[in-house]
Amino acid sequence: MRAIEFNDGWSYRHLGAADEPFVPVTLPHDAMLSEPRTPVAESGINSGWFEGRDYEYVRRFTPEEDLTGRAMILEFEGVYHDAEVWIDGRQVAFCPYGYTDFSVDVSDALTIGREHEIRVIARNADQPNSRWYSGAGIYRSVTLWVAPRDHIKLNGVTVRTLSIGAFDSPNSPDSSGLSNSPGGKPARVQFLIETTAPGAVTVAVTPEEAVNELADSRPSRLKGLARHSRDWGNVKPVASSGVTPVKGKTSVTLDIPNPRLWSPDEPNLYTARIRYESAHANPDGTHDTDETTVTFGIRTLAWGSEGFKINGKRVIIQGACIHHDNGVLGACAYPDAEERKLTLLKRVGYNAIRSAHNPCSKALLDAADRLGMLVMDEYIDHWYIHKTRHDYVDHFSQWWRQDLADMVAKDRNHPSVIMYSTGNEVGETAHHRGIAIAGAMTRRLHALDPTRPVTCGINIFFNLLSAIRLGQYSDRKAAREAKRAANLRKAFEQTGRLLPNAASHHVVGSEFFNQLAGRLGADFMKTMASLPPCDWATRGAFANMDIAGYNYGINRYGHDLNKYPRRLILGTETFCVDAYRFREYAKAHPRVIGDFVWAGMDYMGETGIGSWEYEDYAPLRIGYGWLTAGSGRLDLTGRPLGEAYYTRVALEADHGPYIAVQPVNHTDDKHSPSAWKMTNAIRLWSWNGCDGRLAHVEVYARAAAVALFINGHEVGRKTLHDECIARFMCAYRPGVIEAVTYDATGHEIGRDRLCSASDRTELRAEVEWPIATGCDVDARGPAVVRSGRLAFVRVRYTDEHGVTKPLERGTLRATVTGGDLLGFGCAAPFNRGSFVTGATGTYYGEALAVVRMPADAAAGHVTELTVTDGTRVATCGITAL
């Protein structure tokens, strides 16, 4: 099966706007990101006040002669939402869920040599329809798959590891997932193959690095597509099968000698090349032949009283929840953006992500496989009770079985996917009907894929509220809130004025409980979850899944492990402040298998729930103008915050130390409240103009003691007991701040230092990705990217030595020559600006630009970014490889 990239040549406009010209776009494309944000947008805090509209996309396509007699299948990886696909005025597909990968056979709808109009309708005017920023349009890739009439089905190959060779012995001295010694027991891998007609198949397996040489110059997403070509050069397989008959379905089992296993530490991959020859003879006596490839990893999963195991070795899941947006790029699922996000999260100590609260992109899974990042793919945010008036509830009953099948078809060959989640905080699980659905969904997933466990994220306390009919979600509440939002808009359109406090009180979804938790603190949710009735409201649902998913239930772990000796517990949503406590508890209790913090990276929508903002950057009351949640360990631009370094130490990625400082210009000032933020400290000692002001300094370390020095003078010393944070208060002095850590015998074991900036101010623009290294942003090195790839450029106010100056602010404008500016913005949670205009303010001295190199750029082509604040100018040249 041959892949034809289908992302170019599209144009779009608002649906029904006949007098509006079509605008050319290259996919992926997020149409919502270009919409205005208004105080009467019905989505309110959920989307960040973006207006919702419906769209039509059009692409003209003429099949050429080489497609004569071929099967043609269009695959859409994600269209938000209620997607309709039309060809020449005839509807050929409908997919209501905005996060589902779906395909349509267009063989009979397309005629060789004739121009056709392919039209896609994406709806998003039915607001509110999501609790977070959804984006809209064709925001993931589209591919045209071409094959002979008789062929291997799209997604028709399933790979399963039956055994891992020498390591499948429980007494093996080495289960690290490296490689067997020569002559050891081979791994056994099964290939389940589906074809459209009888014939015969062969399978050949090759290490992934050998195959990648064929697509070395292609963007990462296209490497996978390139493997579907016939040009395999001299790639030699390590294992291959004989000819196996197939009548619709067959199974081929291969022994892989000296296997290199896939694990988070050693993400070794293989490629299987499956060839098929049809039994049907063509009129000329030939037989249709087809070929497809599948990338896979050799690894086993097990879960039980000894914890969660990969290749027989216990792994503690140390995860982060992420939404699907990519910051200044909106919902667009660019492969480089997905890979960058996972790389940054892995650097700060996470080994897993939870795709909250919808199936993730193929591009993210490809990156996770390569990087060794574990994935819990999640289906949905609700079942049959509305959380917002126009969410997926109306389609759920009819579509959930197909949706789960689509998710599994996307996930099943990715070694990074270790678990499925059927939902998030679905209060339905407190009732008999919901418990039955939980069981039915678990059984459905087991039937589709018996190799992975199933969970569901349940908010322990919210289930109790739902059980006594006081839940934060109900169809009545969703309808009332939507009506109220519509009335606000109507009044504004009639009078031209907002109703008093309308922008601050535009409430939909779960805002009330988020703000309550923010004001009462993180302990509120955890304490309420420890109430005995919470057990009664959750045990039925937990009995209908393999692993019990606890949202904010860490205070229950000990009690429930004792009461339910067969229960496995996963912290499906947790607070950052509990990272050290979780890690220490999980090490001692294997049935606590893991943890997913909310959230790994900041995201748009659910505005303000995780922000500590001061009045120089935001009104403290959440309302119109707020854009992001503010609850990431990485900010919206991917910059690691102090909490990221805390996480790195708490989860034992290293022992530290790392210094972080709360904004000295706001010491003890009032800020917006949040339970999802542990601290607003950042790794800077450049608070120019704050000499003598009190500074709150945090040092993250696993050590017996920490000493703090300013300009060589000790200003404090702390002993650490059952924690990895040492907190100091001292006067700010320009110069050098240094932390030294000691073991129990007093010997120095670590050191960290930060320097303050000079009085000189420059504007710098430096490529951070794809060359950044280490936990800190490192912009040193040549700015070189491949054609069609993205460069993420960090723009900063600095001194002459490159030290960031967080108190410098300005309005920046960016232009690009020889390429495209895909997004430009800053991480400010309160931001009335746009990411698509080329203008932004700065946030603590920084902004981010994302530049795309032309797809046809020849080696040596230079794309140049220029940024100015009206006084200073920064340029950054990016060279095509």
N, C-alpha and C positions, 0 to 999 in steps of 0.2 A: 504494500500500500504506500503510495507516494504522497507526500505532503506538499501542497502549494500554499505558501503563506498568503493570507487573504486580508491583511491589515491595511493595505494601501488602496487609494482610489475611492475612498468613501467621502460623502458629504452629508451634512445634516442641517435640520432647521426645526423650529417648533412645529409640532403636529397641528395641522389645520391652518397654518399661516401661509396661505397661498401666495400672498404678496411679498413674502419674506424670501430673500435669496438663500440658496443652499450655501453652506460654508464648508470648504474642503477640510477634511480631518484625516489623520492617520491613527489607527487604533493601536493600543487602547485609548479610549476617549471618555472623559467624565464630563457630561454636559451640565451637570448641576453646579460644577465649580465655577462656571461663568455666569450663573444666575445672580441677580441682585440679592442682597440680604436686607430685609426690612423688619421693622418691629411688629408687623402684623402677619408675618409668615406663619401659617398654621402649624408648622412643625416646631416652632419656638426653640427652646433649649435643646431639643432632641437633635436637630440638624445644625444648630448654630445660626438659625434664622435665615437659612437659604430658602428662597422661593422654590416651589415644586412645579414642574411643567412636564408636558408630554412631548416626545420627540419622534421624528422619522429620519432614518438613515437610508441613503440610497447609494448603490454601487452598480455600475454597468459592467457586464461581463460577457465576453464572447468566447465560448469554448472553441479551441483550435482543433485542427484535424487529428492531432495525436491523441485526443480524448475520445475519438470515435469508438463506440462499443464499450466504453469504460463505465464503471460505476462511479458516481460522484456523490460525496457526502460532505455536507457543510457542518462543521463543528463550531459552536459558540460556547466559549468557556465561561461567559458571564454577561448577562444583559439585565439591567435593573430598570423596571420589573414588568410583569405581565407581557412578556415579549411575544410579538407576532412576527413571523417571517413570511413575506409575500414574494412571489416571483411572477412578474408580468400580470399583476393584478389578482393573482390567485393565492390564497393563504395556504402555506404548506407546513406550518409548525406553530405551536403555541406553548410557551413555558411560563407559568406564573411566578415561580420562585426566582428571585433576583440573584441568587448565588449558586444556581445549579448549572453544571456543564451539560449541554444538550446538543443533539445532532439531528440532522434531517437528510434523508436520501433525496437528492435532487436530480437523479439520473434521468427520470422521465420528464422532468420539468425543463430541462435544458436541451437545446438543439445545436448541433455542431455548426459553426459558421454564422450563427444568428446572435445578434446582440440582445441580451436579456437585462431587465431591470430587477435587481434584488433589493427589496425594501424591508427594513426592520423597524418596527414600532416599539418604542420603550416608553413606559408610562411612569410618571412620578408626580402627577398633579393631584393624586388622591391623598392629600396630606391631612393629618400625620400618618405615616405608614412605617416608621422605624423609631427606635429609642436612641439611635446614634446617627451620625452622618452616613447616609447610604451611598451617596453619589447617584448617578443616573446615566443611562445610555449603554453603549457597548464598551464597557470599561475593562474587559479582558480580551484576549486574543481570539481571532477567528481563523480557522484553517479549512481549506478545501482538500479533502482526502480523495485520492483517485486510485482505482484498482480495476483489474479485470472484472467482468460480470461475475465470474466465480472467484471468490477471494476469501482471505482470512477476515473475519468480522472486525470492525472497528472496536477496540477494547476487547478483542476476542481471545486474548492470551492471559492466563492467570498463572503466576509463578508462586510456588510454595516450597519452603525449605522443609524437607522431611527429617533430615538429621544434619549435624554440622561436623561430622567426622570425628577426629580424635577428641574434640572438646565435649562431645555429648556424654562422656563418662563423668559421673559426679566426683570421681576421685582424680580427675585430670589435674596435674600440677599447674597447668596454665590455661585459664579460660578467659584470657584478656581480649580475645578477638583478633589476635594478630594472625600468624599463619602456622599451619602444621609443619612439622618437620618432614623432609622428603621421605616418601614411602609410607607416611601415616595413613590412617583411615580416611577415605575421601568423604566429602559432603554429598548428600543426596538431595537433588532438587527435582520437583515435579512441575511439568508444564501442561496445563489444561488448555486445549486449543479448540476454538470454534470456527467453523467455516460455513460458507453459504451453500456449498454443494459437496458431494463425495469427492475423494481424491486421496492424496498422500502428502505427508509432511516430513520434513527433517528439521532438526534443531542443532545449532552450533553455538557454543558459549565462549566468549572472549572477555578478558579483563577490560574494564571500562577505559583505562588510560590508553590502551592501544586503539580503541575505536575513536576516542576523542581527537586523535591526531588527524583524522579525516575531516573534522569540522573545526579545526583549531582556530581558524580565523573568523568564525561566526559568532554572533551574539549567543549567550548561554541558552536562551530558549530555542534557538535554531539548531543548536548542536543535536538536540533530540530529533528534530525534523530531518537533519542531514543523515542520520543513521538509516532513514528509510530509502535512501538512494541505493543503487546497485554498485556504486564505486567503493568497494571495500579494500582495494589494493591488495597488499600482501598480508593482511591481518590473519593470523593463525589462531584457530580456536584451541582452547585447552580441553574441550570435551565436545563431542558431537554424537548424534544419534544416527541410526539407520533409517531407512524409509518406513514410515508408519502409516497404515491406512487410516482414513478419517471418513466418517459418515455423519457429518454435522458436528460431532464432538469426538475428541480423543485425548488420551493422556500419554505423555512421554516423560520418562524418568531418566535423569542423567546423574552419573557420579562425577563430581568435580574434584580432581586430584589437588592435593596441597592447597586447600581453600584458604582464601583470605577473607575472614569474616567481617561483616558490617557491625559496627558498634559506634556509640557517640565519640569514642576516642580514636577509633580507626575506621572511618566510613568508607570501606572498600566496596567498590561496585563492579558488577559484571554486565555485559550486554549479551542477550540471547538473540540470535538471528534465526527466524523461523521462515522456512521456504515451503511453499504449497504448490502442488500441481493438480489441476482438476482432472477428474476421471472422464469428464465429458469432452468429446472431440469436436472441434470446430469444423466448419465445412471444408476448410483446407487441410484437415487432418491434424492440425496442431492442437495443443491443450493449453488452456489458460494457466499461467503461472503467477504467483503473487509472493510477496516477501514483506515481512514486518520485523521490527526489532522491539525489544523490551529491555529496559535497564532495571536491574534488581540487585538486591544485596542478600548474601547468605547469612541468615540470622534466625534464631528461635526466640520466642517469648514464652514465659511461664509466670504465673501469679498464684500465690497461695500463702501459707503460713510463714514461709521464709522470705516473703516480700515479692517484689517485681523483679524478674530476672531476664536479662538478655544474654543469650548464649551460655546459660547456666550460671551467670554471675549477677549478683544483686546490684541493681542500679536504683539509686534514690532519684526520683523525678524532681528536678528543681526547675520549675517552669514559670513562665510569664504568660498572662493573657494578652492577646493583641486583637484589636479590630483590624479590618481589612484595608483601611485607607493608608496612604503613604505620604502623610504630611502635606507639603506644598504641592504634591502631585495629585491630591484628592484620592479618588478610589482607583485610579489607573494602576493596573497590576503589571508594571514593567518588571521584567525579570531582574534587572540590576537593582531596582528598588527593593524587591522582595529579598534578594540575596544580601543586600547591605543591611537591611533590618535584622535579619537573623544573625549575621556576623557580629553586629554591634551588641546584640543581646547575649550571644555566646561569650563575647569578651568580658562581660561583666558578671559571668558566673552561672547563667542559665543554660541548662542542657535540653530544655523542652519549651514548646509553646502550645497554648490552647487557642484554637481558632474560634474566637468569641465574636459573635454567637451564630456562626454560619460556616458552611464549608469553605475552605481556603482555596486559593488558586493553584493551578498546576505548576505555575512558575515558582511558587513558594515551596511546593513539595519537591520539585527538582533541586532547589537550593538546599533544602533540609537534608536530602539524601547525600548531597556532596559534602555538606558541612558537618554532618553527624548531629543534627538537631532533631530531637524527638518531637513528634506531633500528636496531639489529641485533636482530631477533627470533630467539630461540633455541628450538629444539624440545624438547630433553630432556637429561637428565644421564647417561643410560646407554642401551645398546642391548640386548645379550643377556647381559651379565654383571651379576649383582646387585651393587649397592653397599650396599643394605640389603635385608634378607630379603624384605620385602613390597612392594618398589617395582614399577615398571611393566614390568619385564622380562617377566613372564608374558604380558602383552598385546602386547608390542612387535611381534613378528613378524606378528601378524594385523592390527594396527591402524596401523602407521606410515604406510602410504600414505594412509589416510583422514585421519590426524592432520595430515599435511603439507598435504593439500588444504584442511582446515578452517583451518589457520593462514594459508595464502595467501588464501583467501576473505576472511578478516578483514583482511588487511594490504594487499592489492594496490592499493587506491585511495588509500592514505595516502602522500603524498609524503615524509613523515618516514621511512618504512621504506626503507632503502637496501641492506639485505643480510639474508640468512637464514643461520642457523647450525644445522647438523644435530645438534649435541651438544656436550657439555663433558667433557673429560678422559676420553674413552671409550678405555680401553686396548685395546679390540677393534681399533683402527686399527693396532696393531702386528702383526696376524695377517692371513693371506690372506682369511679369511672377513669380517673387519671391513673390510678394504680394499675388498672387493667391495661391501659394504653402503654404504660411503661413496660409491662411484661411483653406485650405484643411487639413493641419496637425492638426490645432486646432479642426476642426470638427471631424476628425478621433479619436483624443484623447477623445473628449466629448462622442463619440459613445461607445468607449471602457470603459470609466470611467467618468461618469457625476458628480462625487463627488469632483473633484479637478480642480483648475484653470490651465490655460495654459499661458505661457509666452515665450519669446525668447530674448536672450541677444543681443542688437543692439548697436554697437558703433556709437554714434550719428554723430560724425565728419566723421568717415570712410564711413558712408552711404552717406554723402554729396559728398565725393570724388568719390564713386562708381556711384552716379547719374550723375556726369559730366564726367564719363569714366576715372577717374584718380585714381581708387581704387588700394589699395596695392596688391590685388589678381586678377589674371586673368589666364585663361588657357595658354595664350601665355607666361606670365611671369614664370609660374610653369614649362612649358616645357623648356624654355630657361635656367632657373636655374639648372634644372636636367641635361641638356646637358652640361652645363659648369662644373658641378661637375664630370660628367663622363669623360670629357676631362682632367680634373686635374688628375684623377686617371690613365687614359691611359698614360699621359705624365710621371707620376711617375713610372709606371710599365715599360715603355720603357727606361727611362734614369736613374732610381734609385734616382732621385732628384726632389724636389718640385720646381714648378715654383715660381719665386720671389713673396713673400707675399701671397702665395696660402693659407696657413693655417689661416692667419688673414682675408682673404677676401672671405672665403668659405661661401657664403651667399645663404640661401634658405629661403622661407617662409616670415615671417613678421619682419625679423631682422631690416630692414631699419627704419620702423616706431617706433619700440621699442627703437632703439638707438636715434632717433630724439627726442622722448619723454624724454629719459634719459638726454639728453643734455639741453633741453629746460625746463625741470621740469614738475611737476604734473599739474601746472596751464595751460600748453600749451593745453593739451587735453580737459580740462574742459572749457577753454575760447573758443576754436574753436567750441565746442559743443553748445555754446550759440548763435552762428550766426543764423539769421533768416532762411536762406536756409536749415539749418539742420532740422527744423520743417517740411518743405516741403518734405524732403527726407525720413522721418520716419513715418509720420502720417498714410499713407496707411497701412503699416505693423502693426502699433500699433492698428489700428481699427480692425485687424483680430486676436486679442488675448485678453484674459481676463484681463491680467495685462501687462502694458508696461514695458519692460526690458531695462533699461538705463545703458549702459557701459560708465562710466566717464562723466556723464551728470548732476552732482549735481547742476551746475550753471543754469540749465534750470527748475529746479523743480518749483520754484515760478511762473514763466511765464506760464508754461504748466498746472499747476493746475488751474489757472485762465481761460486760454483759453479753456481747455477741462474739464468742470465741472464733467464729469462722468469717467474721466481717473484715474486709479490707477497706481501708479509708484513704481517700484522696482529697486533699484540700483543693477543690476545684476553683475556689476564689478565696484569696487571703489578703491580709494587710502586709505592707512592706515591713512594718515594725516587728512582725513576728518571724522574720526570716531566720534569725539565729536560734530562736526557741524551737522552730520547726525542725531545723537541721539537727540539733542536738537530740530532739525527741525521736526523730525518724531513725537516727543511727542506733538507738537503743530498742526501737519497736518496729520490726520489719513489716508488720501489717499496716503501718502508716507508710504508704508507698510513695507519696509525693505531695506536691504543693504547686499551685499556680497563683502568683501574685497578681493583684489588680493594680496597675497594669504595667506591662513591660515598656511600652512606648506610648507617648501621649497621642491622642486621637481627636478628631473633630466630632463635635456633638456632645451630648450629655454635659453641657457646658458648665464649667466651674466646680464639678463635684470633687475634684482632687487638687484644687488650686489654693496656694497661699499667696495672695496678691496684695500689694499695697496700693494706696490711692494715687501714687504717681504713675501707675500702669493700668489701673482698673478701678471702677466703682466697686465697693466691697459687696454690694448687693447684686446677686446674679440677675442679669437682665439682658436686654438687647445690646449687641456689640460683643458679648462674650462668644468665643468661637470654639475653644477646645475644653476638654475635661480637666487638663492640668495634672493628671494622676500618673504620668509615666515616670519610670526610673530614667528613661531617656526622654528628652523633651521632643517637641514635634519635629525638630530638625535633626534628631538623632544624637544630640549632644548628651553625654552621660552627666547626670546630676550627682550631687553628693550621695543620694540614695543608691545610685548604681554602684558606687565604690563600697558603700556599706554592704550591699548585696554580695559583691565579689568576695568580701572577707567573710561575711556570715555563712555563705555557702561553700567556703573553703576552696574557692578558685585560687586564692593565695592568702597569705597571712597578713598582708599589709606591711606597714601602715599607709594610710591615705589621709591627707588633711582636707577638710572642707570647712567653709566659713559662711555663716548666715550673713545676708547683706548688711554690712556695717552701717550703711546710711539709714537703715530702718531698724536698728536694734531696739527691741521691745515695742515697736509700733504695732498698731492693730492691723490684722490682715484677715482676708476672707477665710472662713473656717473649712476644714476638710478632715474627714477620718481617713482618707486614702493617702494622705501625705504624712510622712514621718518627720521630715525636715525640709527646709528650703535652702540648705547649705549648698554651695558650689565650690569647685576647686580653684579659688582665686584669692590672692592676697593683694589686690590692686584696687583699694578703695580710696582713691585720690580725693583729698579734701576732708577726710574723716580722721585726721590725726587726733589721738587722745580719746576718741569715742570708744565705748565698750564694744568688744567683739565677742560673739559667741562662736567658738571654734570647736569642731568635732574631729576626732581622730578615730578612724576605723582600723582595728587591729585585733588579731588573735595573739595575745601576749599576756604576761603577768602584770606588766606595768608600762605606762607611757609617760614620757616627759616632754614638755613643750618648751621650745626656745624661740625667742624673738631677738634677732640680731646678736645671737650668741649668748643671750642671758636667759636662764631658766625662769619661766613665768608660772609653771605649774607642773604637778606630777600626780598621776592617778593610778590606783590599783584596780585591775579589772577582775570581777568575779561574776561568772555566768553571764557575760555579755561581751560584745566586741566594739563598744562605743565608749570612748573617753571624752567627756565634755568639759571644756574650759571656758572661763570668762577672763578676758584680759584687755588691756588698752591697745587700740590699733596703732602701730608704728610702721611707717614704710620701711622696706628692707627685705629681710628674709625671715620667714617663719619655718620652723623645723620641728618635726616630731621624731622621737627616738623611742623604740620599744625594747623591752627587756624580758628575758625569761625568768623563771622562778628563782634562779641563782644569781640574778642581777647582771647577767651577760647581755650585751646588746645583740639584738636579733634583727633589727630593721630600722630604716630611716627614710623619711620623706621630707621634702622641702618645697616651698613655694616662694616666688619672688614678686615683689610689687613692681608696678610699671613706673617708668619715668614720667616727666611732665610732657614730653613730646607725644604727639598723637598722629598716627598714620591710619590709612584705610588699606586693608590687605584683602586680597582675594586669592585663595589657594585651593587647589584640588584636594579634597579630603578622601574621595572615593573615585576609583577603586584602589588607591595605593596606601590608604591609612593603615597604620599598624599599632598594635598595643591597645591599652584601655583608653588612653588619651587620644584626642585628635592629633594626628601627625601629618602635617601638610608638606613635609620635605620629600624631595624626589621629583623625577620628571613627570610632567602632566601628559601622559600618553594613554589613549584609549583606542579600542578597535572601532571600525566603522559601524554606525548604527547603535553604538553603546551610549550610555549616559555617564556624565561626569557630575559629581556632587561637589559644589564649590562653596567652601566656608568663607564668608565675608565678615571681617572683624575690624573693630577699632583696636589698635595696638600701639605700643611704643616702638622705638626703633629696633628693639630686640625681639619683637613679635609677641610680647606679653599682652594678653587681652586686657582691655580697659572697660569694665562692665558699666561704669557710670557715664560713659560717652553715649550720646544718643543722636540720631540723625534720620532724615528721610532719604532713602537710597533709591536710585534709579539704575536699572540694568539694561544693557543692550547686548546683542550677540551678532557677530558676523561670521559667516561660514558655517552656520549650524542653527539650532533652534533653542530658544529659551522655553523650557517646559513649565517651570515654576520658579517663583521668587518670593520669599517671605521670611518671617521670623517666627519664633516659638511663643510669642505672647499669647496667653490664654484669652485675654481681652484684646480683640483686634477687629476693627471695623473695615480694614482694608481687604485686598484681594490678592490671591496668589498668581493671577493670570495677567495682570496689567503691567508687570515689570517695575513696579514701585512698592516699597515697603518701608516701614519703620524698623528700627533695631530693637532687640530685646537683650538686656544686659550686654550690650556691645556687639551683638552678632546677628547675622541673617544667613540664609542659605539659598543658593541658586542651583538649579538643575538644568544642565545643558546637554543637548543630544547632538552627537556627531552625525553628519549625513550618512545614510545607509550606503551610498555609492562613493564615499570618500576614499580617495586613493591614499596610499601610504605617503606620509609627509604633509597631507592637508592640515591646515591650521584653522581651528575654530577659536575665536577670541571673544571673551566676556569682558565687558567694560562696566564698571560700577562707579557712580559718583554721588556725592551728597551735596553737590553744588559748589563745594570748595575743594575737596580732595577727590582724587581719581585713583581707582585700582583697576589693573588689568590682569587677565589670566589667559594665557595661551594654552590650548589643548591640541596636541598633535595626534593625527590618525596613525595607527600602527599598520 
